[in-house]
Amino acid sequence: MTTLDPKNDYLTVINMFSVDPSKADDLLQALMDETEHRISKAPGFVSANFHVSKDRKYVTNYAQWRGQADLDAMMADAEGNQYFKRVRELADKVSPVFYDLRASYGPAS
Amino acid sequence: MTTLDPKNDYLTVINMFSVDPSKADDLLQALMDETEHRISKAPGFVSANFHVSKDRKYVTNYAQWRGQADLDAMMADAEGNQYFKRVRELADKVSPVFYDLRASYGPAS
């Protein structure tokens, strides 16, 4: 379970992985494996949330980090890693965008 | 504040609005106005979360709905609406993708 709250002031990364729809579940599993075994242990990691699009063309991670330096350190450590390699084999294209969360709304009361 | 939990079984819509960086804050404000005055009152609306990218080229909404029918009804009601018009004036391109949230991770303990 993950909480989105602008007050937390985290770095938000929304990372879209384009994928052949027949490989979407394999890519999801590879991303879950990498997160469980490696990324969730990295300093400054806050959350990862994996989504599969209804048309199965995208697997998208909504991730939160304490800050850019923590994310950069984790990425520098990724090269040559077996989990990272598997993700790159399965995904056609990886498009990360870096954000600040500015506002959250629930239903009007 | 918004909670991401695969057990909720919501429809997740990640909607990227491409924007001239000089207009990112105006677009954010237009989206917040539309959400406050209209969308947050729609049946089946669960949450909207607005992000501005670090390079200011994207304003992205991470939104949750009870289901596709609720979202479709809200969109059918949007045409001609003053808030909707303002958003369309400011955004260069709107790219919604529809998802299921499949897995959430926090830091490894």
Backbone of each chain as ProteinMPNN parsed JSONL, in Angstrom:
{"seq_chain_A": "MTTLDPKNDYLTVINMFSVDPSKADDLLQALMDETEHRISKAPGFVSANFHVSKDRKYVTNYAQWRGQADLDAMMADAEGNQYFKRVRELADKVSPVFYDLRASYGPAS", "coords_chain_A": {"N_chain_A": [[0.84, -1.198, 0.0], [0.502, 2.222, -0.781], [1.016, 5.667, -0.122], [-0.067, 8.753, -1.422], [0.869, 11.969, -1.057], [1.187, 15.348, -1.214], [2.6, 16.742, 0.73], [4.678, 15.124, 1.554], [6.801, 15.504, -0.114], [8.32, 13.928, -1.88], [10.429, 12.656, -4.568], [8.763, 11.844, -7.478], [8.627, 9.247, -9.802], [7.408, 8.382, -12.86], [7.375, 5.659, -14.739], [7.15, 4.443, -17.846], [7.001, 1.403, -19.468], [7.136, 0.255, -22.645], [5.748, -2.559, -24.276], [5.573, -5.73, -25.941], [2.351, -7.001, -26.087], [2.008, -9.735, -25.496], [4.068, -10.247, -23.815], [3.666, -8.868, -21.505], [2.987, -9.805, -18.896], [5.267, -11.271, -18.224], [7.146, -9.217, -18.172], [6.105, -7.655, -16.093], [6.515, -9.499, -13.984], [9.321, -9.643, -13.991], [9.985, -7.034, -13.253], [8.852, -6.953, -10.708], [10.423, -8.918, -9.448], [12.957, -7.664, -9.573], [12.455, -5.46, -7.982], [11.793, -6.61, -5.51], [14.169, -8.022, -4.844], [16.261, -6.233, -5.048], [15.82, -3.325, -5.564], [14.053, -2.442, -3.549], [15.627, -2.512, -1.343], [17.328, -0.432, -1.489], [18.887, 2.59, -0.324], [16.767, 5.31, 0.476], [14.669, 4.527, -1.11], [11.178, 4.624, -1.501], [8.607, 3.774, -2.52], [7.185, 1.457, -4.947], [4.952, 0.95, -7.608], [3.214, -1.149, -9.569], [1.674, -1.267, -12.703], [-0.467, -2.671, -15.186], [-1.451, -1.95, -18.43], [-4.792, -1.714, -19.785], [-4.855, -2.461, -22.451], [-2.579, -3.926, -22.544], [-0.195, -2.969, -23.599], [1.542, -1.448, -22.159], [3.576, -1.497, -19.267], [3.641, 0.071, -16.264], [5.386, 1.906, -13.844], [4.693, 3.553, -10.918], [6.617, 5.346, -8.948], [8.183, 6.268, -5.854], [10.743, 8.243, -4.43], [13.149, 9.267, -1.96], [14.839, 11.242, -2.907], [16.564, 12.617, -5.846], [19.293, 11.915, -5.785], [19.387, 9.479, -4.414], [17.989, 7.821, -6.164], [19.671, 7.962, -8.41], [21.981, 6.717, -7.404], [21.044, 4.093, -7.003], [20.505, 3.423, -9.673], [23.052, 3.559, -10.831], [24.158, 1.348, -9.745], [22.888, -0.624, -11.076], [23.742, -1.573, -13.585], [24.689, -4.398, -15.447], [23.48, -6.052, -13.703], [21.496, -8.961, -13.08], [18.646, -8.85, -12.883], [17.985, -6.357, -13.888], [18.931, -6.668, -16.503], [17.156, -8.596, -17.501], [14.736, -7.154, -17.482], [15.34, -5.197, -19.408], [15.603, -6.837, -21.641], [12.962, -7.63, -22.075], [11.378, -5.322, -22.329], [10.344, -2.947, -24.806], [10.791, -0.232, -24.915], [11.796, 2.306, -22.675], [10.51, 4.812, -20.706], [11.096, 7.094, -18.538], [9.728, 9.683, -16.491], [10.248, 12.503, -14.449], [8.903, 13.85, -11.509], [7.27, 16.382, -9.416], [4.805, 15.887, -6.971], [1.939, 17.756, -6.81], [-0.735, 18.279, -6.039], [-3.497, 16.663, -4.416], [-6.65, 15.065, -4.681], [-9.692, 13.928, -3.243], [-13.072, 12.527, -3.366], [-15.583, 15.107, -3.577], [-17.107, 16.365, -0.662]], "CA_chain_A": [[0.0, 0.0, 0.0], [1.313, 3.419, -0.964], [0.28, 6.903, 0.123], [0.327, 9.929, -2.205], [0.583, 13.166, -0.272], [2.157, 16.368, -1.642], [3.411, 17.191, 1.88], [5.845, 14.258, 1.743], [7.879, 16.105, -0.896], [9.154, 12.918, -2.521], [10.563, 12.607, -6.02], [7.905, 10.842, -8.118], [9.057, 8.82, -11.133], [6.443, 7.545, -13.564], [8.221, 4.99, -15.729], [6.351, 3.624, -18.771], [7.709, 0.406, -20.261], [6.382, -0.268, -23.782], [5.998, -4.0, -24.312], [4.707, -6.614, -26.72], [1.305, -7.427, -25.143], [2.16, -11.138, -25.082], [5.142, -10.319, -22.804], [3.384, -7.917, -20.416], [3.051, -10.463, -17.586], [6.674, -11.6, -17.957], [7.816, -7.973, -17.791], [5.634, -7.349, -14.733], [7.197, -10.397, -13.036], [10.739, -9.246, -13.937], [10.052, -5.79, -12.481], [8.573, -7.321, -9.318], [11.624, -9.607, -8.945], [14.031, -6.687, -9.367], [12.078, -4.605, -6.851], [11.898, -7.379, -4.265], [15.515, -8.489, -4.525], [17.314, -5.229, -5.152], [15.482, -1.903, -5.464], [13.392, -2.124, -2.272], [16.662, -2.45, -0.303], [18.194, 0.724, -1.759], [18.634, 3.756, 0.531], [15.941, 6.351, -0.115], [13.502, 3.965, -1.811], [9.937, 4.797, -0.727], [7.582, 2.844, -3.008], [7.032, 1.143, -6.373], [3.568, 0.501, -7.842], [3.249, -1.641, -10.945], [0.387, -1.275, -13.396], [-0.525, -3.197, -16.551], [-2.526, -1.231, -19.127], [-5.899, -2.563, -20.223], [-4.509, -3.001, -23.777], [-1.364, -4.722, -22.318], [0.946, -2.403, -24.338], [2.409, -0.736, -21.218], [3.693, -1.781, -17.835], [4.052, 1.39, -15.77], [5.732, 1.974, -12.428], [4.579, 4.831, -10.196], [7.603, 5.139, -7.88], [8.541, 7.413, -4.998], [12.086, 8.208, -3.85], [13.456, 10.405, -1.079], [15.378, 12.308, -3.758], [17.228, 12.214, -7.083], [20.599, 11.309, -5.499], [19.143, 8.076, -4.05], [17.625, 7.108, -7.389], [20.879, 7.881, -9.234], [22.87, 5.711, -6.806], [20.458, 2.777, -7.303], [20.664, 3.163, -11.1], [24.478, 3.326, -11.087], [24.401, 0.001, -9.248], [22.038, -1.561, -11.834], [24.386, -2.091, -14.799], [25.225, -5.753, -15.341], [22.632, -6.813, -12.795], [20.66, -9.953, -13.786], [17.239, -8.423, -12.918], [17.961, -5.221, -14.797], [19.104, -7.232, -17.856], [15.9, -9.274, -17.868], [13.766, -6.092, -17.783], [15.726, -4.584, -20.69], [15.31, -7.817, -22.696], [11.512, -7.768, -22.294], [10.732, -4.046, -22.657], [10.739, -2.357, -26.086], [11.208, 1.157, -24.718], [11.609, 2.719, -21.29], [10.324, 6.269, -20.715], [10.862, 7.661, -17.213], [9.552, 11.128, -16.326], [10.49, 12.848, -13.047], [7.85, 14.8, -11.139], [6.799, 16.741, -8.084], [3.354, 15.785, -6.735], [1.546, 19.103, -6.403], [-2.063, 18.338, -5.412], [-4.275, 15.411, -4.323], [-8.086, 15.266, -4.435], [-10.651, 12.842, -3.096], [-14.426, 12.962, -3.745], [-16.139, 16.275, -2.885], [-18.054, 15.911, 0.388]], "C_chain_A": [[0.876, 1.249, 0.0], [0.437, 4.649, -0.745], [0.839, 8.024, -0.748], [-0.101, 11.165, -1.429], [1.627, 14.227, -0.635], [3.075, 16.829, -0.511], [4.679, 16.358, 2.074], [7.06, 14.753, 0.961], [8.848, 15.075, -1.483], [9.385, 13.265, -3.988], [9.636, 11.503, -6.535], [8.472, 10.525, -9.495], [7.948, 7.954, -11.722], [7.171, 6.977, -14.778], [7.358, 4.058, -16.574], [7.271, 2.696, -19.549], [6.777, -0.04, -21.384], [6.746, -1.738, -23.95], [5.078, -4.669, -25.339], [3.654, -7.177, -25.756], [1.449, -8.872, -24.659], [3.228, -11.296, -23.999], [4.866, -9.453, -21.575], [3.505, -8.578, -19.047], [4.478, -10.868, -17.222], [7.44, -10.353, -17.52], [7.4, -7.557, -16.379], [6.377, -8.201, -13.707], [8.67, -9.997, -12.885], [10.908, -7.978, -13.095], [9.783, -6.069, -10.992], [9.784, -8.015, -8.696], [12.733, -8.605, -8.632], [13.727, -5.811, -8.145], [12.251, -5.351, -5.535], [13.341, -7.641, -3.87], [16.551, -7.382, -4.448], [16.803, -3.83, -4.8], [14.882, -1.547, -4.103], [14.384, -2.057, -1.111], [17.549, -1.216, -0.447], [17.868, 1.878, -0.807], [17.783, 4.789, -0.211], [14.769, 5.851, -0.933], [12.274, 4.113, -0.93], [8.853, 3.828, -1.211], [7.738, 2.597, -4.502], [5.642, 0.548, -6.534], [3.432, 0.141, -9.312], [1.846, -1.816, -11.514], [0.551, -1.923, -14.761], [-1.7, -2.517, -17.244], [-3.568, -2.222, -19.646], [-5.601, -3.189, -21.586], [-3.204, -3.808, -23.753], [-0.145, -4.203, -23.1], [1.943, -1.695, -23.415], [2.395, -1.405, -19.856], [4.313, -0.526, -17.239], [4.24, 1.357, -14.26], [5.541, 3.402, -11.918], [5.453, 4.671, -8.967], [7.883, 6.427, -7.125], [9.937, 7.176, -4.418], [12.264, 9.421, -2.949], [13.993, 11.559, -1.908], [16.155, 11.737, -4.93], [18.555, 11.49, -6.819], [20.447, 9.824, -5.159], [18.819, 7.242, -5.286], [18.85, 6.925, -8.287], [21.836, 6.799, -8.716], [22.356, 4.302, -7.108], [20.677, 2.426, -8.768], [22.121, 2.861, -11.449], [24.862, 1.9, -10.712], [23.738, -1.061, -10.134], [22.759, -2.237, -12.991], [24.964, -3.487, -14.56], [24.402, -6.648, -14.44], [21.679, -7.737, -13.563], [19.199, -9.502, -13.92], [17.055, -7.298, -13.931], [18.056, -5.696, -16.252], [17.81, -7.844, -18.362], [14.828, -8.24, -18.249], [14.072, -5.494, -19.157], [15.467, -5.522, -21.864], [13.831, -7.8, -23.079], [10.858, -6.473, -22.772], [11.24, -3.528, -24.001], [11.341, -0.977, -25.88], [10.914, 1.521, -23.271], [11.592, 4.238, -21.244], [10.037, 6.798, -19.311], [10.661, 9.174, -17.284], [9.561, 11.427, -14.824], [9.592, 14.012, -12.641], [7.921, 15.235, -9.679], [5.29, 16.519, -8.039], [2.898, 17.124, -6.152], [0.195, 19.175, -5.688], [-2.757, 16.99, -5.486], [-5.715, 15.721, -3.992], [-8.79, 13.94, -4.219], [-12.025, 13.359, -3.508], [-14.866, 14.187, -2.94], [-17.152, 15.786, -1.849], [-19.318, 16.736, 0.317]], "O_chain_A": [[1.88, 1.309, 0.71], [-0.732, 4.671, -1.13], [2.051, 8.229, -0.813], [-1.287, 11.377, -1.177], [2.818, 14.031, -0.393], [4.201, 17.258, -0.763], [5.642, 16.822, 2.684], [8.201, 14.464, 1.321], [10.05, 15.324, -1.569], [8.647, 14.055, -4.578], [9.715, 10.361, -6.081], [8.766, 11.435, -10.271], [7.59, 6.921, -11.157], [7.532, 7.698, -15.708], [6.893, 3.022, -16.098], [8.208, 3.146, -20.208], [5.739, -0.646, -21.118], [7.905, -2.121, -23.787], [3.953, -4.225, -25.567], [4.003, -7.762, -24.73], [1.056, -9.194, -23.538], [3.301, -12.334, -23.341], [5.725, -9.317, -20.703], [4.066, -7.983, -18.126], [4.86, -10.816, -16.053], [8.275, -10.412, -16.618], [8.237, -7.156, -15.57], [6.82, -7.69, -12.678], [9.205, -10.01, -11.777], [11.857, -7.864, -12.32], [10.425, -5.478, -10.123], [10.136, -7.738, -7.549], [13.369, -8.672, -7.58], [14.624, -5.467, -7.375], [12.783, -4.807, -4.567], [13.703, -7.502, -2.702], [17.609, -7.566, -3.848], [17.289, -3.214, -3.851], [15.163, -0.478, -3.561], [14.036, -1.603, -0.021], [18.426, -0.982, 0.385], [16.697, 2.121, -0.514], [18.043, 5.104, -1.373], [13.957, 6.647, -1.405], [12.311, 3.771, 0.252], [8.244, 3.132, -0.398], [8.33, 3.397, -5.226], [5.2, -0.254, -5.712], [3.521, 1.0, -10.189], [0.966, -2.42, -10.9], [1.577, -1.752, -15.419], [-2.814, -2.504, -16.719], [-3.275, -3.389, -19.908], [-6.032, -4.309, -21.861], [-2.762, -4.314, -24.785], [0.839, -4.928, -23.247], [3.058, -1.378, -23.831], [1.35, -1.823, -19.357], [5.39, -0.104, -17.659], [3.398, 0.863, -13.51], [6.154, 4.34, -12.427], [5.091, 3.947, -8.039], [7.828, 7.523, -7.682], [10.269, 6.076, -3.979], [11.627, 10.458, -3.138], [13.658, 12.717, -1.658], [16.382, 10.53, -5.008], [18.904, 10.559, -7.544], [21.272, 9.005, -5.563], [19.299, 6.119, -5.443], [19.045, 5.852, -8.859], [22.426, 6.057, -9.501], [23.143, 3.413, -7.433], [20.995, 1.282, -9.092], [22.389, 1.993, -12.281], [25.778, 1.319, -11.293], [23.991, -2.254, -9.968], [22.421, -3.366, -13.347], [25.654, -3.713, -13.566], [24.6, -7.862, -14.413], [21.119, -7.337, -14.584], [18.576, -9.742, -14.954], [16.107, -7.289, -14.717], [17.348, -5.19, -17.123], [17.418, -7.636, -19.51], [14.101, -8.43, -19.224], [13.169, -5.308, -19.973], [15.147, -5.065, -22.962], [13.483, -7.938, -24.252], [9.893, -6.513, -23.534], [12.426, -3.653, -24.307], [12.282, -0.59, -26.574], [9.904, 1.098, -22.708], [12.54, 4.885, -21.687], [8.876, 6.938, -18.927], [11.341, 9.862, -18.045], [8.961, 10.701, -14.031], [9.524, 15.028, -13.332], [8.526, 14.576, -8.834], [4.575, 16.915, -8.96], [3.411, 17.568, -5.125], [-0.004, 20.034, -4.829], [-2.634, 16.264, -6.473], [-5.989, 16.547, -3.122], [-8.528, 12.958, -4.913], [-12.145, 14.5, -3.953], [-14.556, 14.293, -1.753], [-17.957, 14.899, -2.131], [-20.24, 16.522, 1.105]]}, "seq_chain_B": "MTTLDPKNDYLTVINMFSVDPSKADDLLQALMDETEHRISKAPGFVSANFHVSKDRKYVTNYAQWRGQADLDAMMADAEGNQYFKRVRELADKVSPVFYDLRASYGPAS", "coords_chain_B": {"N_chain_B": [[-4.827, 13.349, 0.141], [-3.967, 10.16, -1.06], [-4.527, 6.691, -1.509], [-2.777, 3.891, -2.709], [-3.587, 0.728, -3.551], [-3.613, -2.523, -4.543], [-5.704, -4.207, -3.883], [-8.016, -2.678, -3.876], [-9.007, -2.572, -6.416], [-9.558, -0.588, -8.322], [-10.129, 1.353, -11.364], [-7.299, 2.665, -12.831], [-6.171, 5.69, -14.167], [-3.663, 7.097, -15.961], [-2.851, 10.149, -16.961], [-1.203, 11.999, -19.216], [-0.441, 15.293, -19.867], [0.929, 17.096, -22.365], [2.783, 20.107, -22.464], [3.576, 23.56, -23.104], [6.371, 24.639, -21.366], [6.226, 27.169, -20.115], [3.577, 27.429, -19.604], [2.867, 25.549, -17.74], [2.122, 25.871, -15.01], [-0.272, 27.303, -15.246], [-1.827, 25.395, -16.571], [-1.855, 23.366, -14.637], [-3.353, 24.731, -12.671], [-5.789, 25.063, -14.032], [-6.582, 22.386, -14.292], [-6.835, 21.707, -11.596], [-8.938, 23.435, -10.892], [-11.007, 22.398, -12.514], [-11.22, 19.868, -11.404], [-11.932, 20.419, -8.723], [-14.397, 21.81, -9.048], [-16.021, 20.228, -10.636], [-15.219, 17.483, -11.475], [-14.643, 16.078, -9.093], [-17.092, 15.767, -7.993], [-18.387, 13.862, -9.4], [-20.132, 10.75, -9.824], [-18.535, 7.815, -8.688], [-15.985, 8.809, -8.812], [-12.753, 8.584, -7.454], [-10.064, 9.474, -6.858], [-7.759, 12.172, -7.704], [-4.544, 13.106, -8.742], [-2.175, 15.463, -9.1], [0.7, 16.154, -10.954], [3.703, 17.93, -11.689], [6.194, 17.865, -14.104], [9.76, 17.738, -13.647], [11.102, 19.029, -15.697], [9.101, 20.601, -16.598], [7.602, 20.018, -18.862], [5.46, 18.342, -18.823], [2.256, 17.888, -17.374], [0.815, 15.721, -15.211], [-1.788, 13.523, -14.415], [-2.539, 11.253, -11.953], [-5.069, 9.206, -11.625], [-7.898, 7.716, -9.983], [-10.72, 5.636, -10.469], [-13.975, 4.246, -9.793], [-14.858, 2.616, -11.849], [-14.83, 1.986, -15.458], [-17.269, 2.829, -16.622], [-18.17, 4.919, -14.983], [-16.176, 6.842, -15.405], [-16.514, 7.263, -18.166], [-19.099, 8.408, -18.194], [-18.635, 10.82, -16.838], [-16.881, 12.022, -18.679], [-18.518, 12.275, -20.95], [-20.141, 14.254, -20.089], [-18.502, 16.41, -20.193], [-18.057, 17.927, -22.517], [-18.113, 21.131, -23.97], [-18.024, 22.314, -21.53], [-16.788, 24.918, -19.405], [-14.381, 24.578, -17.865], [-13.18, 22.324, -18.936], [-12.743, 23.249, -21.554], [-10.797, 25.225, -21.075], [-8.634, 23.677, -20.182], [-8.096, 22.222, -22.513], [-7.306, 24.308, -24.184], [-4.857, 25.017, -23.08], [-3.228, 22.718, -22.992], [-0.963, 20.876, -25.076], [-1.144, 18.276, -25.97], [-2.981, 15.378, -25.096], [-2.702, 12.431, -23.349], [-4.145, 9.785, -22.307], [-3.809, 6.742, -20.449], [-5.105, 3.582, -19.583], [-5.31, 1.569, -16.732], [-4.774, -1.44, -14.694], [-3.869, -1.615, -11.301], [-1.356, -3.636, -10.157], [0.613, -4.452, -8.285], [2.13, -3.378, -5.226], [4.9, -1.942, -3.559], [6.763, -1.311, -0.605], [9.675, -0.111, 1.26], [12.11, -2.719, 1.779], [12.058, -4.656, 4.702]], "CA_chain_B": [[-4.036, 12.126, 0.31], [-4.51, 9.064, -1.871], [-3.94, 5.393, -1.202], [-2.662, 2.934, -3.817], [-3.662, -0.617, -2.986], [-4.176, -3.373, -5.599], [-6.952, -4.844, -3.414], [-9.174, -1.808, -4.113], [-9.522, -2.943, -7.733], [-10.016, 0.592, -9.065], [-9.53, 1.709, -12.65], [-6.293, 3.727, -12.736], [-5.919, 6.411, -15.414], [-2.515, 8.006, -15.906], [-3.14, 11.059, -18.069], [-0.096, 12.943, -19.43], [-0.726, 16.475, -20.66], [2.122, 17.809, -22.845], [2.508, 21.535, -22.305], [4.666, 24.543, -23.148], [6.792, 24.783, -19.962], [5.805, 28.456, -19.544], [2.147, 27.333, -19.263], [2.634, 24.375, -16.874], [1.383, 26.246, -13.79], [-1.648, 27.639, -15.651], [-2.525, 24.139, -16.845], [-2.09, 22.752, -13.32], [-4.455, 25.455, -12.026], [-7.029, 24.731, -14.767], [-6.953, 21.01, -13.934], [-7.299, 21.753, -10.207], [-10.27, 24.067, -10.917], [-11.98, 21.455, -13.076], [-11.403, 18.774, -10.433], [-12.681, 20.929, -7.561], [-15.751, 22.269, -9.344], [-16.815, 19.315, -11.457], [-14.894, 16.043, -11.523], [-14.683, 15.452, -7.759], [-18.506, 15.535, -7.631], [-18.946, 12.833, -10.298], [-20.268, 9.416, -9.233], [-17.465, 6.869, -8.984], [-14.656, 9.43, -8.715], [-12.036, 8.18, -6.231], [-8.98, 10.427, -6.571], [-6.938, 12.771, -8.757], [-3.255, 13.509, -8.169], [-1.559, 16.237, -10.17], [2.152, 16.228, -10.9], [4.39, 18.729, -12.702], [7.509, 17.257, -14.311], [10.906, 18.594, -13.287], [11.42, 19.855, -16.871], [7.887, 21.387, -16.834], [6.999, 19.688, -20.161], [4.277, 17.491, -18.61], [1.435, 17.869, -16.173], [0.29, 14.358, -15.273], [-2.783, 13.175, -13.414], [-2.72, 9.851, -11.567], [-6.461, 9.23, -11.164], [-8.57, 6.446, -9.684], [-12.182, 5.616, -10.636], [-14.606, 2.968, -9.438], [-14.847, 1.793, -13.053], [-14.815, 2.685, -16.746], [-18.574, 3.432, -16.898], [-18.212, 6.194, -14.259], [-15.294, 7.768, -16.115], [-17.162, 7.589, -19.444], [-20.218, 9.309, -17.922], [-18.061, 12.137, -16.531], [-16.321, 12.585, -19.912], [-19.649, 12.642, -21.819], [-20.675, 15.479, -19.507], [-17.447, 17.434, -20.207], [-18.045, 18.731, -23.751], [-18.716, 22.45, -23.848], [-17.785, 22.819, -20.187], [-15.763, 25.979, -19.381], [-13.116, 24.078, -17.294], [-12.651, 21.405, -19.937], [-12.243, 24.101, -22.643], [-9.567, 25.884, -20.615], [-7.584, 22.652, -20.188], [-7.77, 21.921, -23.915], [-6.587, 25.47, -24.716], [-3.503, 25.107, -22.523], [-2.438, 21.505, -23.223], [-0.643, 20.595, -26.473], [-1.531, 16.9, -26.302], [-3.484, 14.656, -23.925], [-2.461, 11.004, -23.59], [-4.557, 8.931, -21.189], [-3.655, 5.285, -20.534], [-5.987, 2.954, -18.596], [-4.531, 0.501, -16.093], [-4.996, -2.103, -13.399], [-2.732, -1.655, -10.369], [-1.135, -5.062, -9.901], [1.472, -4.726, -7.122], [2.68, -2.218, -4.506], [6.026, -2.276, -2.687], [7.467, -0.346, 0.221], [11.053, -0.515, 1.528], [12.313, -4.032, 2.392], [12.334, -4.488, 6.15]], "C_chain_B": [[-4.738, 10.959, -0.372], [-3.782, 7.78, -1.524], [-3.933, 4.512, -2.442], [-2.614, 1.541, -3.218], [-4.336, -1.512, -4.034], [-5.509, -4.007, -5.19], [-8.189, -3.995, -3.706], [-9.823, -2.049, -5.48], [-10.142, -1.758, -8.493], [-9.487, 0.574, -10.492], [-8.529, 2.837, -12.389], [-6.122, 4.364, -14.11], [-4.712, 7.31, -15.182], [-2.593, 8.854, -17.17], [-2.03, 12.107, -18.163], [-0.565, 14.073, -20.34], [0.615, 17.093, -21.061], [1.8, 19.292, -22.856], [3.768, 22.361, -22.572], [5.076, 24.815, -21.694], [6.348, 26.103, -19.321], [4.331, 28.428, -19.113], [1.837, 26.21, -18.27], [1.811, 24.739, -15.637], [-0.053, 26.648, -14.1], [-2.458, 26.368, -15.919], [-2.83, 23.403, -15.54], [-3.291, 23.399, -12.643], [-5.795, 25.123, -12.701], [-7.516, 23.327, -14.416], [-7.47, 20.945, -12.495], [-8.704, 22.369, -10.133], [-11.329, 23.077, -11.414], [-12.275, 20.324, -12.083], [-12.244, 19.24, -9.248], [-14.145, 21.174, -7.889], [-16.629, 21.228, -10.027], [-16.474, 17.849, -11.206], [-15.03, 15.369, -10.155], [-16.109, 15.195, -7.281], [-19.132, 14.408, -8.464], [-19.058, 11.489, -9.577], [-19.104, 8.513, -9.647], [-16.076, 7.469, -8.999], [-14.007, 9.023, -7.4], [-10.92, 9.161, -5.895], [-8.391, 10.989, -7.852], [-5.683, 13.306, -8.086], [-2.429, 14.167, -9.264], [-0.069, 16.453, -9.915], [2.651, 17.165, -11.996], [5.795, 18.145, -12.851], [8.608, 18.265, -14.029], [11.285, 19.51, -14.455], [10.223, 20.711, -17.313], [7.236, 21.129, -18.206], [5.723, 18.862, -20.032], [3.579, 17.851, -17.304], [0.679, 16.548, -16.236], [-0.627, 14.08, -14.093], [-2.784, 11.667, -13.205], [-4.092, 9.782, -10.921], [-6.997, 7.828, -10.946], [-10.078, 6.624, -9.834], [-12.696, 4.248, -10.224], [-14.611, 2.053, -10.654], [-14.962, 2.644, -14.303], [-16.133, 3.409, -17.017], [-18.685, 4.797, -16.211], [-17.361, 7.247, -14.968], [-15.93, 8.202, -17.439], [-18.303, 8.584, -19.244], [-19.705, 10.719, -17.615], [-17.54, 12.809, -17.805], [-17.435, 13.035, -20.859], [-20.242, 13.974, -21.381], [-19.715, 16.666, -19.704], [-17.527, 18.386, -21.397], [-18.756, 20.066, -23.534], [-18.512, 23.093, -22.494], [-16.637, 23.83, -20.18], [-14.405, 25.479, -18.871], [-12.402, 23.187, -18.303], [-12.034, 22.191, -21.101], [-10.9, 24.723, -22.296], [-8.386, 24.9, -20.63], [-7.139, 22.372, -21.624], [-7.019, 23.077, -24.579], [-5.113, 25.447, -24.306], [-2.623, 23.9, -22.875], [-2.184, 21.311, -24.714], [-1.196, 19.232, -26.894], [-1.961, 16.217, -25.01], [-3.392, 13.167, -24.214], [-2.866, 10.172, -22.379], [-4.253, 7.461, -21.465], [-4.394, 4.676, -19.339], [-5.341, 1.681, -18.063], [-5.285, -0.232, -14.99], [-3.72, -1.985, -12.583], [-2.545, -3.096, -9.931], [-0.318, -5.348, -8.649], [2.035, -3.428, -6.557], [3.793, -2.678, -3.572], [6.458, -1.064, -1.877], [8.881, -0.841, 0.451], [11.109, -1.914, 2.156], [12.665, -3.835, 3.854], [13.539, -5.326, 6.545]], "O_chain_B": [[-5.954, 10.8, -0.267], [-2.576, 7.78, -1.275], [-4.94, 4.394, -3.14], [-1.699, 1.215, -2.462], [-5.496, -1.29, -4.379], [-6.344, -4.31, -6.043], [-9.296, -4.528, -3.778], [-11.006, -1.777, -5.683], [-11.128, -1.918, -9.213], [-8.523, -0.128, -10.799], [-8.882, 3.852, -11.789], [-5.948, 3.661, -15.105], [-4.736, 8.18, -14.311], [-2.428, 8.362, -18.286], [-1.921, 12.989, -17.31], [-1.033, 13.83, -21.452], [1.359, 17.564, -20.201], [0.692, 19.694, -23.211], [4.883, 21.916, -22.301], [4.232, 25.179, -20.875], [6.117, 26.152, -18.112], [3.886, 29.289, -18.354], [0.668, 25.945, -17.988], [0.904, 23.999, -15.257], [-0.958, 26.371, -13.313], [-3.627, 26.276, -15.543], [-3.93, 22.88, -15.358], [-4.151, 22.704, -12.103], [-6.805, 24.928, -12.026], [-8.716, 23.102, -14.261], [-8.422, 20.222, -12.205], [-9.559, 21.878, -9.395], [-12.398, 22.937, -10.82], [-13.415, 19.883, -11.941], [-13.16, 18.539, -8.818], [-15.033, 20.802, -7.121], [-17.854, 21.337, -9.996], [-17.325, 17.069, -10.78], [-15.479, 14.226, -10.065], [-16.321, 14.494, -6.292], [-20.288, 14.046, -8.244], [-18.173, 11.129, -8.801], [-18.739, 8.459, -10.821], [-15.091, 6.753, -9.176], [-14.637, 9.107, -6.346], [-10.836, 9.631, -4.761], [-8.494, 10.395, -8.925], [-5.744, 13.885, -7.002], [-2.03, 13.518, -10.231], [0.354, 16.867, -8.836], [2.097, 17.197, -13.094], [6.504, 17.953, -11.863], [8.418, 19.475, -14.153], [11.736, 20.635, -14.239], [10.32, 21.457, -18.287], [6.414, 21.925, -18.66], [4.986, 18.696, -21.004], [4.216, 18.084, -16.277], [-0.024, 16.284, -17.212], [-0.296, 14.359, -12.941], [-2.998, 10.897, -14.142], [-4.271, 10.245, -9.794], [-6.606, 6.88, -11.628], [-10.645, 7.623, -9.391], [-11.988, 3.244, -10.286], [-14.395, 0.848, -10.522], [-15.165, 3.856, -14.231], [-16.121, 4.5, -17.586], [-19.235, 5.734, -16.79], [-17.774, 8.398, -15.113], [-15.888, 9.381, -17.789], [-18.459, 9.509, -20.041], [-20.28, 11.702, -18.083], [-17.727, 14.01, -17.998], [-17.307, 14.075, -21.505], [-20.776, 14.726, -22.196], [-20.08, 17.805, -19.412], [-17.105, 19.538, -21.291], [-19.857, 20.117, -22.985], [-18.792, 24.279, -22.317], [-15.631, 23.635, -20.863], [-13.372, 25.907, -19.385], [-11.19, 23.283, -18.498], [-10.951, 21.856, -21.579], [-9.982, 24.746, -23.115], [-7.281, 25.252, -21.04], [-5.943, 22.297, -21.907], [-6.18, 22.844, -25.449], [-4.235, 25.812, -25.088], [-1.411, 24.044, -23.038], [-3.074, 21.548, -25.531], [-1.655, 19.056, -28.023], [-1.375, 16.45, -23.953], [-3.939, 12.69, -25.209], [-2.035, 9.882, -21.519], [-4.421, 6.99, -22.59], [-4.317, 5.19, -18.223], [-4.885, 0.83, -18.827], [-6.269, 0.259, -14.436], [-2.624, -2.221, -13.091], [-3.467, -3.711, -9.395], [-0.523, -6.377, -8.007], [2.372, -2.504, -7.298], [3.649, -3.682, -2.875], [6.515, 0.056, -2.384], [9.267, -1.876, -0.092], [10.254, -2.259, 2.972], [13.462, -2.966, 4.205], [13.936, -5.326, 7.711]]}, "name": "protein", "num_of_chains": 2, "seq": "MTTLDPKNDYLTVINMFSVDPSKADDLLQALMDETEHRISKAPGFVSANFHVSKDRKYVTNYAQWRGQADLDAMMADAEGNQYFKRVRELADKVSPVFYDLRASYGPASMTTLDPKNDYLTVINMFSVDPSKADDLLQALMDETEHRISKAPGFVSANFHVSKDRKYVTNYAQWRGQADLDAMMADAEGNQYFKRVRELADKVSPVFYDLRASYGPAS"}
